[in-house]
Amino acid sequence: MNHKRPKLVFSDFDGTLTLGDELGPSFFTFIELLKKNGIPLVIVTGRSKSWGHFFMTHIEHIDYVISENGAVLTKRGEADLEDILYVEQSQVDRIVSFVEYLKIEHPDLPLTADSWGRHVDRAIDLDVLSKTPGLKEKIEKCMDDHDICYSTSSVHLNFWVGNISKARACQRILKEQYEGIGIDDCLFFGDSMNDESMFGMFPSVGVSNVSKVLDKLVDKPKVILEGEDNRGPLGVINYLSSVLK
C-alpha cells in the first residue's frame, strides 16, 4: 500500500537520511527530488539546535528544522535565523540542574559533543552507554526517579523536561506555517524510537533499518520497507519516487 502524493515531507535525519553515520550523495538526490516536485521539507531530529542552524544555512531547500526532539523550531527570519522554543524557561532550568546532578553521580559519563549547542535537551552517545553493561538502564532509572523525559534515537539517549515530541511540534508547525495542509497531506520518514509519535500520528514510512526497533514500538510506521536496498535514504528515495509517479 502506498500513501498519496504528499504536499509536505517531514523526515528524521540520523539513520533515515544518512547511511549509518555517513551523509552521502543519496541525501542530495532526495533534496533534488523534492525540489523538482515542489515539495517542501522539514527535518525533524533529536540533534541540537546548533546543528539545525548549520543545515538551515547550508541547504537551501529545507524550510524548517525541528530539533531536540520537538523542543526547538528554527526558521529563516528577515535577516537571520530565528529560534522558537516549545518549552518554558523553567523547564530548561530544570534540565540544567539535572545535568549538574548527573555529573556528580556519574563523573566519568560524558554528554555528546554537541550538547554545548543544545538549548532544551541534552544527549549521551549510545556507543558510550553500551561499553558498560547495564549503564543505560541505570541512567534511565535515574531519569525516571527525577521525572526527566527521555527517548532513544539511532545514535543518542536524549533527555529533557517538558511535554514535547516530534509529533506535537509538527502539528504546531502545520497550524502556524502551512495553512491549508493537514496531517493527511504529509509524509514522514523515520527509523528509530524517538520517531514513534510521528509513526502514530502521521502518514509514515519506516526505512528498512527500522526493523531493529520494531518490536519495541507500540505505534509502528504505516508502511515498513524491507531489504538492504531500502536502508536509510535509499528507502526514502525509492518510496518517494513511487508515490510521485
N, C-alpha and C positions, 0 to 999 in steps of 0.2 A: 504494500500500500504506500503510495506517495502522497505527501502533502501537496496542497495547491501552491501555485507560484506565489512567493512571498513579496510583500511590499516593503518589508524591512527585515534585515537579518541581525540577530544577536548571536554572538559567539564567545565561548570561553577561549582562553589562549593556550596555556600550557597543556600539551598532550592533544589538543584539538587543532590548533593552527601551527603546532610545531611537531616535528618527528622526533619523539623523545625530548631531549633538551635543546634540539637544534632548530633554529629558524632558517628555513631554506627557500628555494625557488617556488615551491608549491604555495607558500603564503602569498607571494606576489601574483601568482596565477589566479588565486582566489580573489584577490583585490581587483584584478583586471576583469574578471568575470562579472563581479558586482558592478563595476563602473560601466562596462559595456551594456548592461541591462538596466542601468539607472536605479539600482537598489542600494539604499544607504546601509551602512554597517555601524553597529555599536558593539564594541568589545566589552565583555563583562567578565572581570577577572578577580582573583584573590590577590593579585600583585599590588604593589604600592602605588600611592598617589603620584609619586615622582616618576615611576615607571610609566604611568598614564600620560604624564606630561611629555615624556620622550616620544611616545607614539603619536600624540596629537601634533607635535611639531615636525615629525619626520614622515608621516604617512598622510597624504592629503585626503584620501577618500574616507577616512574614519571620522564619522560625525561626532561621536562622543565616546568617552571611556568611562565605564563604571568600574571603579577599582575597590580594593579592600573588601571584597565580597558583598558589595552593595552599599558601602558606607559613604563613598565619595563619588560625585559626578563631576567630570572635567569637561568643559566645553570651551569653544573659542569665543572670546569676548571681542569688543570693538578694537582693542589694542593689544590684548594679551590673553592668555588662558585664564579661565575662571573656574574655581572650585566651589562646589555646593556640598556641604556636609549634611548627611541624612541622620545624624545623631546630635544629642545635646552635648554641650561642653562638659557638663558634669559627668557624663559617661566617658568622655575622653580622659578626664582627670582620674577616673577610677581605674582605667587600664594602665595609666602611668604608675599609679600606686601599686597595682598588682605586679607589674614588671619588676619594681624595686623589691617586692617580697620574693618573687621568683629568683632573683639574683642572690638573695640571702640563702634561700633554701637549696638552690642548685647553682652554686657559683661557677661551675665548670660547663654549664649549659649555655651555649651562645645563641642569640637570636640571629635571624637571617641577616645577610649583609645589607639587604635593602630596608631593614626595619628603621634605619635612620630617616628614610624618606616616607615612612608611613605616618598618617595622621590619626587614624581611628583605631586600627588594629595593629597587631604585631604577629610575627611568624617565627617558626622554628623549622629548620630543614628536616624532612623526614629521614634523610640519609644519616643525620646526626643522631636522631632518636633510635634508629634501627641498630646502631652499634652497641647499645646496651639493652639486653633482653628485659622487657617489662617496663622500660623507662617511659614509653609513650603512654601506656595505661596509667602509670603513676602520675604523670603530668596532667593527664585528663581528669583523674580523680581530684587532684588539687584544684583544678579549674571548676569542677562541679561543686566542691566544698565552698568556693568563694563566689559562686554564681557568675562565673565567667563563661561566655558563649564561645564555642569553638567548632571548627569544621576542617576537614582534610581535603586538600586539592591533590593533584598528582605529584606535587613537589613539596608542599608545606603543610604544617599544622598551624592554621590561623586561629587567633583568638581575639575577642573584643567584648565590649559591653554595649548592650542596646539591641533593640528589635530590628535587626537588619537581615536582609537576604538578597540574593541576586534577583529573585522574582519581584520582591517589593520595590526594589529600585527600578526595575524595568517597567512595572506597572506605572510608577510615578512619571518616568520619562515619556511614556506613551501619552499620558494625560497632559503633561506640561509642554512637550516639544513636538509631538507628532499628531496634531489634530486630524481626526478622520481615519487614523489607523488603529485598529483594535487588535486584541491578542490573537485572534484567529487569522489576522493578516500577516503575522510574523512567523519566523522560523528560527529556532535556537539549535546550535550545535554544541555538544559538550562531551565530557569523558570521565568526570570524577564525582566524588561525594558532594563537594560543595556546589555542584550543578543540580542537585536533587530538587530544589524549589522550582527551578526552571523546567525540569522534566515534568513536574506535576502540573504546572500551570499553563505552559506554552506548547504549541506545536513544536515537537522536539525530535532531534536525531542524535543518537549516541554513536560516535565513530567506533570502530571495532575494538579499540583498546579499552572501551568502557566495560568490556567483559570481566576485567579484573575486579570490579567493584559491584557488579550487577546483583550478586547475592546479598549485598549489604543495603541496597536501595529499596525503600518502600515505594517511592514514586520513580518508575523507570521511564526511559525515553519512549516516546510513542513509536519511533522506528529505531531499530537496533541493527547497525551494519555489521557484517561479518567478513573475516578474511584479512590477510596482510595488505591487500590492495585497497582496503578501506580504513587503514590506520591513520589517525590524525588528519592532516589536511588533504590527504589523498581521498579519504572518505567524504570529507566536506565537498571537495570539488566534484567527485563522482555523483554524489546525491544532488547537489545544487544544479549541476548540468542536466540531470534527468528531469527535474521539475521545471526547468526553464525552456525545455524543448517545445 
